[in-house]
């Protein structure tokens, strides 16, 4: 099992840039969705953030589990990455997971 990470971003957002830096430093693959260019993505983040257009918003998906994190500090982002690694670890115990090795480095 692996996880996917969607990064909902805005062009003029310093927190988004910091998130990109942190994710790249940790060798975490992500798909970026700029809300400035995508009205559906913009509507989605406004919906999940209770009416606020908050960026960056990260959505981690591990099978049926979704972890949504909005504007976290670097420490909060690291804790979230460990939660995702824990979800992968639980599945890894059920039977081989090559992606867990990279997630466990988080």
C-alpha positions as CSV (number, residue, x, y, z in Angstrom):
1,X,0.0,0.0,0.0
2,X,1.1,3.5,-0.6
3,X,-0.2,7.0,0.1
4,X,-1.0,9.9,-2.1
5,X,-0.6,13.5,-1.1
6,X,-2.5,16.3,-2.7
7,X,-1.2,19.8,-2.0
8,X,-3.8,22.5,-2.6
9,X,-1.8,25.7,-3.1
10,X,-2.0,29.4,-3.9
11,X,0.6,31.3,-5.9
12,X,1.0,34.1,-3.4
13,X,1.1,31.9,-0.3
14,X,4.4,31.8,1.7
15,X,3.1,28.8,3.8
16,X,2.6,26.9,0.6
17,X,6.2,27.5,-0.5
18,X,7.4,26.4,3.0
19,X,5.4,23.2,2.7
20,X,6.9,22.5,-0.7
21,X,10.4,22.9,0.7
22,X,9.7,20.6,3.7
23,X,8.1,17.9,1.5
24,X,11.0,18.0,-1.0
25,X,13.6,17.9,1.9
26,X,11.9,14.8,3.2
27,X,11.6,13.3,-0.4
28,X,7.8,13.1,-0.2
29,X,6.1,12.9,-3.5
30,X,3.0,15.1,-3.9
31,X,0.6,16.3,-6.5
32,X,0.1,20.1,-6.5
33,X,-3.3,21.5,-7.3
34,X,-3.2,25.3,-7.6
35,X,-6.5,26.7,-6.5
36,X,-6.0,30.0,-8.3
37,X,-6.4,28.1,-11.6
38,X,-9.0,25.5,-10.6
39,X,-12.4,26.6,-9.4
40,X,-13.3,23.0,-8.4
41,X,-10.2,22.7,-6.3
42,X,-11.0,26.1,-4.8
43,X,-14.5,25.1,-3.9
44,X,-13.2,21.9,-2.4
45,X,-10.8,23.6,0.0
46,X,-13.4,26.2,1.0
47,X,-15.8,23.3,1.8
48,X,-13.4,21.3,3.8
49,X,-12.1,24.4,5.6
50,X,-15.6,25.5,6.8
51,X,-15.9,28.5,4.4
52,X,-12.2,29.6,4.4
53,X,-9.9,29.5,1.3
54,X,-7.0,28.2,3.4
55,X,-3.8,27.3,1.7
56,X,-1.9,25.2,1.9
57,X,-4.3,22.4,2.5
58,X,-2.9,18.9,2.3
59,X,-4.9,15.7,1.8
60,X,-3.1,12.5,2.5
61,X,-5.0,9.4,1.3
62,X,-4.2,5.8,2.4
63,X,-6.8,3.5,1.0
64,X,-10.1,4.6,2.7
65,X,-8.4,6.9,5.2
66,X,-7.9,10.6,4.5
67,X,-5.9,12.9,6.7
68,X,-6.6,16.6,6.0
69,X,-4.2,19.2,7.3
70,X,-4.6,22.9,6.8
71,X,-1.8,25.5,7.4
72,X,0.3,23.4,9.8
73,X,3.6,24.3,11.2
74,X,6.6,22.2,10.2
75,X,6.3,20.2,13.5
76,X,2.5,19.6,12.8
77,X,3.3,18.5,9.3
78,X,5.9,16.1,10.6
79,X,3.4,14.6,13.1
80,X,0.9,14.1,10.2
81,X,3.6,12.3,8.2
82,X,4.1,10.0,11.1
83,X,0.4,9.3,11.3
84,X,0.4,8.4,7.6
85,X,3.5,6.2,8.2
86,X,1.6,4.5,11.0
87,X,-1.3,3.7,8.7
88,X,1.1,2.2,6.2
89,X,2.8,0.3,9.0
90,X,-0.4,-1.3,10.1
91,X,-1.0,-2.5,6.5
92,X,2.6,-3.6,6.1
93,X,2.2,-6.1,9.0
94,X,-0.6,-7.7,6.9
95,X,1.7,-8.4,4.0
96,X,4.6,-6.8,2.2
97,X,4.7,-3.1,1.5
98,X,7.6,-1.6,-0.4
99,X,6.3,1.9,0.1
100,X,6.5,1.7,3.9
101,X,10.3,1.9,3.8
102,X,10.2,5.3,2.3
103,X,7.3,6.5,4.5
104,X,9.1,5.3,7.7
105,X,11.9,7.8,7.0
106,X,9.5,10.6,7.8
